[in-house]
Amino acid sequence: MSKPHLARKRFGQHFLTDVALIDDIVRAIDPKPGQPLVEIGPGLGALTLPLRERCPAFTVIELDRDLAARLRKQEGLSVIESDVLKVDFGALAGELGAKLRVVGNLPYNISTPILFHLLDHVQHVEDQHFMLQKEVVDRMAAGPGSKTYGRLSVMLQWRYDIESLLDVPPESFDPPPQVDSAVVRMTPLPQPATLDLPRFGAMVQAAFSQRRKLLRHALGRWLEEQGFEGTFDMQRRAEEVPVAEFVALAQSLPPR
């Protein structure tokens, strides 16, 4: 009999144990056999097992070597033992021959870097369903004028339709985290605006770097450095500017 796996703090492990909630998540994902499903951080398999009932063969990405060894014993699972931030999702989509459906209970300590890593590979993704800290999901889905609207909201909403699906209390996990969680659906927009992503990221970061001040302070200086000579209302705070206006501003920057 194998020893029980103890959650490792350094990996941010909290294992989902609420069976009814797991069923709700799997129904929301609605996987079909043969779809290129990829699960990030399957852990003890709380989502993996019910997903396999609907989609017998799929890929899992697991950093913890002990958990990866357990997962390899399951028939039909292709196990990538790696830090997810080092996984080339474009190459994986090429191997599987289709856009990926990515799912997972993301470690809270690196959830934002994972979201940005996937943004770099978004053209290879069909959709994403993630369990995240509720505060992060609120920021992802926030609209302008909200206190939670910020860099993460803008950087993700220019490229995805974002929908918060389910709230998840701490007692749904073992060990219980000290925060509430939520399940989010991220669907890449079919016709996104064309822009220089690193430059857009730098612009949005500059805009929100002094969020209590008017845009003319931080963003104004950044635009001057870029040689921007157009007009943009700088007498606002960054949290008042809709995503579409940030996108239009990025598209109007002079070429570098």
N, C-alpha and C positions, 0 to 999 in steps of 0.2 A: 504493500500500500504506500503510495507516494505521500511525502510530508506536505502538510498544508503550506501554501505560499504566503509569506508575510509581506504585507505592502511595504514598498521601499520609498521612504520620504524623498530621496534624491531624484527619483523618477516621477514624483508627484502622483503616486498610485492611490486611487480610491476606487474600489471595485463595486460595480452596480449590482444590487441584490434584489431589487423590487421587481418581482415577476410580472405583475400587471403593467407596470411602467415599461418594462422591456418589450412586452407585446405591443403596447401603443407605439413605441419607437419603430419596431419592425414593420408595423402596418403603415406608418408614415413613410418609411423608406420604400416599401413595396418592391423588394427585389424580385427579379425574374431569373429563372435558370438560364445560364449562358451569358448573362450580363457581366461586364468586366468590373466586378465589385472589388473595392480595396478598403480594408479596415485598418485604421491607424490605432495602435496600442490596444490590441484585443484583450490583454490581461488574462484573466481566468476564463474568458470565453463567454461571459454573460450575454453579449450580443451575438458572438460568433456562432454559438450553437443554434439559436432560433433562425439566424440568417441562413445557415447551412441547410435547414429544412426546406427553405424556399430556393436556395441557390447553392447546390451541392459542392461546387468548386469555385473558390475565389482566393484572392491574395490578401495576406495579413502582413503588417509591418510592426515588428516588436523589437525593442531595444534590449529588454531584460533577457539575458541568455537562458535563465532557468525556465522562464515562460515560453521562450522560443522553442526550447527543447520539448516542452509538453505539447505545444501546438503542432510540431512536426509529426507527432504520433497520430494526429487526426487525418483520416483519409480525405483527400480532395483539397486540402489547404496548401497553397504555395506560400512558404514563410520567408520573408525578407528580414533577416536579423540586422537591424541598422537603426541609426538615428534618423528619424523621418526627415530632418532638415538636409540630409545628404542623399535622399532618394530623388532620382531623376524621373518625375512623373511623366514627362514627355516620352522618354525611352520606354517606360513601362506601358504607356498607352500604345506605343508602336509594337511592342511585343505581343500585347493582347489584341491588337487589331481594331480597337474602337476607343471612343472617349470613355473615361473612367467615371464610375459612380463611387465617390469617396465617403466613407462613414467613420465614426469613431467617438469614443469618450476621451477627449483630448486632455493631456496633463495640464493643469491650470497654470503651472509655472512657465510653460513655453507655448501656450495656446496662440498668442499673438504672432510670434515668429513663424509658427506653422501656417497660420492664415496667410501671411505675406509670402511665404515660400510657395504655397499653392497658387497665389495670385500670379506668380511668375510663370506658372504652367497652366493657367486657366483655359487656354485654347484646347487643352487635351482633356477637359473635364465636362461631364454631362451635368452632374449636380453633386452637392455636398450636404451631408446631414451630420451635425456634430452636437455632442453634449459639451457645454462650456459653462464657465462661471456666469451666472445670470447677469451680473454687472457688465460683463464683456458683450453678451448678446444684446443687452439694452443699448450699449454704445454702438454696436454694429448697425442696429436698426433705427437709431435715433434720427429725427428730422431736425432741420435748422430751427434755432430758437430754443432748443432744449439744452439743459445743462450737461446732458450726456453726449450731445452731438460734438464730434471732434475729428481728429485726424483719421482714426480708425473708420468712422462712419463714412467719410468722404472717399477714402482710399478703396473701400470695399463696394460702396454703392454705385460708383461710376461703372463697375464691371459686373455686379451681381444684383439680382432681385433677392432681398433678404427677408425671411419670414420667421418670426419666433413661434414655435409650435407648441411647446409644453414647458411648464415650470416644474422643477424637480427639487424636492426638499432634501436636506442633508441626510435624513434617516433612510433614504433610498440606497445609501452606500455603506460599505464597510472598508476602512473606518470612515465615519461620517466626516465630511469636510466642514470647515467652519463658515462656509458660505452657501447660499442658494445656487442652484444650477438651472440651466434651461437647455432645451433642444432647439436648434436653429436649422432651417433649410436655406441653402445658398444655391441659386440657379443662375449660371452665367447668362448675361443679357445676349440676345441673338445678334444684335447689331450695335456693338459698343462703339463709343467715340474712338477715333484713332488719335493716339497721343504718345509722347515720349514718356514711358512710365517712370524711369528714374528721375527725370526732370519734374514731372508732375508730383512725385513723392516729395522732392526737395521743396517745391513751391508750397505744398499743403503743410509740410512741417514748419516752414517759415511762418506761414499764416497763423498757425496755432501755437507758436513758440511763446507768444505773450498774449494769451487768450483774453486777459482782462483789459488789454489796451486796444486802441483802434488799429485797424490794419495798416495805416500809414507808417506806424513805427517799425514793425518787423517785416511785413510783406512788402511795404513800400521800398525799403532799402534793397531787398532781394530783387525786386523788379527792376530797379535802377541798375543793379549789377548785370542783369540780363540784357540791358539795352532796350527795355520795353518803353515805347513812346505812346501807347494807346491810352484809353481812359478806363478807369475802374473806380467804383465808389469806395474810397478808402476810409470814409467816415463811419464805418461799421466795425463791429467785432467779427472775428472769424466765424463764431458760432451762429451769426445771422445770415451767412452766405450759403445759398442752396448749392448742392453738388453740381448742377448743370452750369452754374456761373463759374465755379472753379474750373470745370472742364473747358468751358469756352475761353477762359483766361489763358489756360495752358496752351490751347490751340492757337492763340493769337500771339504767342511769344515769338520774337525774331529767331530765325534758325541760328544754331551755334556752329 
